[in-house]
Amino acid sequence: MHTVIVIGGGAAGMFAAYSAATVNRNNRVILVEKNEKLGKKLYITGKGRCNLTNNVPVSEFLNNVIGNPKFLYSALTEFSPDDVMRFFEDNGCALKTERGNRVFPVSDKASDITKTLQKALVKSGVEIMLNTNVLNIKTENGQIVGVQTESELLSCDSVIVCTGGLSYPLTGSTGDGYMFAKCAGHNIVDLKPSLSGLELCGTDFITAQGVSLKNVAITVLSGYKAIYKDFGEMLFTHYGVSGPIILSASCVINRAKTNDLTLKIDLKPAISDKILDDRLLREIESAKLKTVSNVMRALLPQSLISIILSVASISAEKRCCDLTKNDRLNLVASLKNLTFQIKGLRPIEEAIVTAGGISVKEINPKTMESKLVKGLFFAGEVLDVDAYTGGFNIQIAFSTGYVAGKNA
């Protein structure tokens, strides 16, 4: 009997174990998890709803992968978003596709995704060891022979490392897999936060803390060059900004070669400067004796008004009848180009995903097996792969986990 040990019971680990147990019924599969339950990180994804994949063809999916998309082609072709959705629905978990092709359980409960995977594991005969910490992986003559836990040595023929990255360490992602990989001779590409909030310089944004904006456009500049553009939702926080379009921007910012980074926000992207100026003029003409801050309420959330007026160098108490054409043009410029200097990304512990990881040059993309150690496989976030927000990263975990399990 061929024994496969999977280290890590997250999205990649659970699917790797399921795949290893079902593709070859003669395998003995042991899933080892350091936490008291499986899928701890899955419970908090998608704000507790679990955006488990993105319902697009593989070619379009790969356009949303930032870290090594070519490496993932084989895995995503072999186990695609369609395959993932079919697996969950065949196993009794109804799904729905929302805006941006994001897929969620109909129940809106991330726990249903984990429960479905757990039931599949039990049904396929996977042995699950919880509260079990792996110390190291044993090899002899360039081949896997076992796994050393805190209490015993587990002999095996193959090991699949699915320990995640460094993000959300409270869920168990503490970098163990990188240590295992290094000990096996693998190189680790620099680890950086991805899908992370942005810290902004200064304090101008503080008054907008908690303000959520929809249908805004952002541009990230490196010096004078635009390196990222997006449209959608964002949120002001105590440290700067977050939200879907900001998280995706971080995937590009963490790879920028300079610290001279600027965030520009177009609060009214659907209309031109001229149309916005005409609207402002109408608002001003209809309320000549009111203050400009009062009139701006028709255009902005209250908490943003003081920021815009400050940028436009206009007193909040100035009456509309006293506004000059130049004041009006400054308001338009501020609404269309609200600009902040980017201080940096939030710490990697707060990031949704870890960019960097085990070099994919040392992994067979068709099997997820190490090119250095026979019987050693890797899957999920521990690899140097990452993508934009929208269910892409969990799909990568499922696909690489499936391929690793099948070949282990």
N, C-alpha and C positions, 0 to 999 in steps of 0.2 A: 504493500500500500504506500502510495506517495503522500507524504505529509506536507501541507502548506500552512505556514503561519502568517497571518496578516496582523501587522502592528498598527493599531489606530482604528477606532470605531466611528469615524466620521463618514461623510458621504462617499469618499473614495474607498475607504476601508470596508464599509458594509457591502458596497457593490463588488469589490474585489473578492471578498469572501463568498458572496452569493455566486458569482461567476465561476470561481474555482470549484465550488461544490456541485454546480449543476452541469457544467461543461463536461466534467469527468466524474462520474458517480463513484469511482474508485478512490478518489482523493479523500484524505482525512483533512479537514480544514478547521483550524483553530484561530479564532479572532480574539486578539488580546487588546484590552482597552484599560488605560490607567484610571479613568473616571468610574463613578458609580453607575453610570448608564451610558448607552450608546447615543451618538448623534447630538452631543451637547451643543455644538456650534450651530447645527441645523435648526435648533429650537429658536434661535434668535435671528435667523436670516429673514430678510424681507419684512422687518418689523414684526416678527413672530408669525408671518404668513407663509414664508418659504417660497421664494421665487426660484423654482427648481430647474427651469431651463428657459430657452427662448425659442419660440415656434417659427423658425426660419430654416431654409435650406442650408446645407453645410457651407456652400460657397459664401453665402451672406454671413453666416455665423463667423467664419474665419476673418471677415473684414472687421469684426469687433474684438479680435484677439490682438493684444499689443505685444505680449512676450512670446516669441517663437511660434507663430501660427503654422508655418510649414511643418514643424515637428508634429503638430496635432492632427494633420490632415488624415493620416491612416486611422487613428483612434476614433475620430469623429465620423469618418466614413463607415467604420465598422459598427459603431454604436452611436447613432445620431440622435438629435432631439426627438425625432419621431419614435425611435426605439425606446427612449426613456419614457415618453408619454404613454406608449403602449404598455410598457412594463407596469407602470403604476395603475393604469386603468384596468388591465387584466387582473391585477391583484387587489381590486376593489376600492381603489382610491380615485374618485372622480376628479377631473381637472378642468380648468377653464383658462382661456387665453384672454389677457387684458391688453390695454394700450401698450404699444411698443412691443407687441408679441410676447409679453412676459407671461409665463405659465405659473399658475398657483393651484393648490387644491381648492375644490369648490367650497370646502368647509372654512377656508381661510385660516386653518390651523396647521402650523409647521409640525406639530406633534403627529399629525396623521401621516406625514411623509416618513417620519422615523418609525412609527408603528408598522407601516406597510413593509418597510425594509426589514424590520425585526421579525415579522411573521414569515417573510420569505426566507430569512436566514434559518429560522427554526425548522421550517418545512423542508429545507434542503439539507438539513443535518449538520449545520455548522455548530461547532462547540464554541461557546462564548465565555471568555474569562474576563470578568470585570475587576476593578480595583487591583489591577496587576500591572506593575511598572517594569518595563523592559530596560535592562542596564546596558546590554550590548548584544551584538550579533556575532556568532561564532563561525569562522571559516577555516578550512584546511585545504591547502594546495589550490587556492583560488576558487573554492567551491563552498557553498553554504552547508553547514552541518547542524546548526542549532541556534537557539535564542536563549540568552541568560536573563531570567527575571530576578527579582529580589529574593525569591524563595527557591527557585529550581532552574535546572537546565532543561529546556524543551528541545528534543532532537527533531530535526525536520530536513526536508529535501529542498524546500524553497521558502523564501521569505519575501513578503510584499510590504514595503514601508509606506504607510499612508498616515503619517503623523502630523500633516498640516504644516503651517508656517510659524511665524512668531506673532501673528495677529490674535487678539483676544486670548491671552494666556490663561485666563480663568476657565476657559473651556478645554484646557489641556494642551493647547498649541504652544509649546515652550522650546521648540527647536531641536527636539531629540533626534529627529530624522537626519538633520544636517550632521550631527555628531556621528551617527551610524554610517552615513555616506562618506564622511571624511576618513573614518577608520578603515573603510573599504578602499580608500584611495581616490575617491571622487573629489572633484573641484566644486566649490560653492560660489556661484555668482553673487555679487554683493546684494545683501538683503535690504529692501526699501519698502516703505509703506505704499500701498496702492489702494484705490477706492477710499481715499482719506479726505478729511476736511482740510481747509486751507487757513492758516494763520495769516492775518493781515497786519501790516505795520500801522502804528498810530492807534488812536482811540476813536476816530470819527464814526466808526461803524457801531459803537457800543449802544447808542440809543435805538438802533434798529434790531437789537437782540430779540429773537423770537419771531421776527417778521418772516413769513413764508411768501415767496413770490412765484407766480405761475406765468408761463408764456413770456419769459425774458430771454434775451440773448447775451451770451458772454463771449469774450475774446481774451485769450491769454497771450501776452506779448513777451518775447524774449528779446530784450533791447527794443528794437523797432520792428521786429519780425513776428508776425502772428504764428503761433505754434499750435493753437487749438481754438476751435469755435464750436459752439453748441447752442441749442435752444431748448427751453423746458423749465423745470422747477428748481428753485434753490432756496436756501434758508440762511438768515443771519444768525450767528451764535455769539457766545461770550468771547470767543477767540477769533472770529472772522466769519467764514461762510462754509456751508455744507449743502447737502441736497444732491439729487441725482446728477445734474449737469456738472456740479463741482467735483463730485466723486469721480466721474469719468475723466474730467480734466486732470485730476491728480495722477492718472496713469501716464500722462504725457509729461507733466511737470516733474515727476520723480526721475525722468530721464534727461531733463534739460541740462545743458552743459554750463549754464551760468546761473548766478543768483539774482541777476537783474531781470526780475519777472514782474509783470504788471497784469492786473485783472481789470478789464473794462466791462461794464454792465450796461446794456441797452434796455432801459425799463419800458420802452415803447417800441419794440422792434417791428410791429405790424404797420407802423405809419412813418412817413418820411419826415424830415426836419421841417419842411414847408407846411405839411398838413398839421403837424404838432404845433407849429408857430401860429397857424390860423386858429386852432382850437384855443390856445392860450389867449390869443387876442379876443376871441369871443367871450371867454370866461372873465377876462379883465374888464371888457366893455360893459358886461352885465352886472358888475359888482365894483364899481369905481371907488366907492367909499370904504369898502372892506379891506382888511389887511391881505397881503399876498399869501400868508400862511393859511388864511381861511379859504381862499380860492383854490389853493393847491390840494385841498382835501378831495376835490373832484377827480384828481389825477393820481393820488398816491395814498398809501397807508400813512396814518398820522406820524408814526415813528420815523418815517423816511423823510418827511418834509424838512425838518431842521437840517438834515445832512445835505439835501439838495440845495437849500437856500444858502447854506454855508459855502458849498462849493461854488455857487453862482455869485457869492459875495453880495447877497441881498439880505437886508434886515427883515426878520419875520414880521415886524410891526409896520413895515412900509406899506402905505396904502396903494391900491391898484392904480389909482389915478396919477400917482407919482412915479410909476414904473416907466423907464425909458425903453426905447427900442433895443438898446444894447443890453439892458437888464433882461428883456424878454429872450433875446438870442442866447444870453448866458444860461437862462433857465432851460432852454431847449437843448443846449450843449450838455448841460449837467444831466438831464433826463436820458439823453441818448448815449452819453459817454461817462457814466459814473466810474471813476477810476480809483483803484487802490493798489499800493505796492504789496506784493506778496512776500511775507516773511519766511514762509516755509510750510511744510506739511505737518499735520499732527503726528504725534509719536506712533511708531509702528504697532505698539500695543493696542492702539485705538483704531487702526486701519481695518477695513473689512477683509482685505487680502494682502498677502505678502508678495511683493515682486522680487525677482531673483530666486535663488535656490540651486538645487543640484543641476549642474550643467547638462543640458540635453544632448550635447555632443557625445557624451559618454553613455547614452541610453539608446537602445534600439527602438525607434518610433513605432515599429510594427508589433512589438511584443512588450515593451516597457521594461525589458530586462537590461541589467547592467552589462556593459561591454567589458567590464573589468573583473566581475565576480559571477561565476555561473550560479544560477538559482536565486540571484538577488534582483528583485523588481521594485520599482517605485511608481507611485500614482498620486495624483492630486496636487495640492498646493505646495508640497515639498519640492516639486520640480520647478525649474525656471520657466514658468508659464503663467500668464495672467491676462485678464480681459476687462473690458468695460463692465459697468453695472448693467443688470438686466437678465440675470439667470445664466450668463455665459460661464462664469467660474464654477458653479456647481455642476453644470453639464460637463465641463472639462474633467471634474473629479469623477463623475459617473463613467465617462467614456474611457479615461485612462485606467480607472479601477476595473472596469469590465475587461479590457484588453489584458491587463496584468494578470487578473484572475484566470482568464481563459488559458494563458500561456504558462502560468506557474505550475 
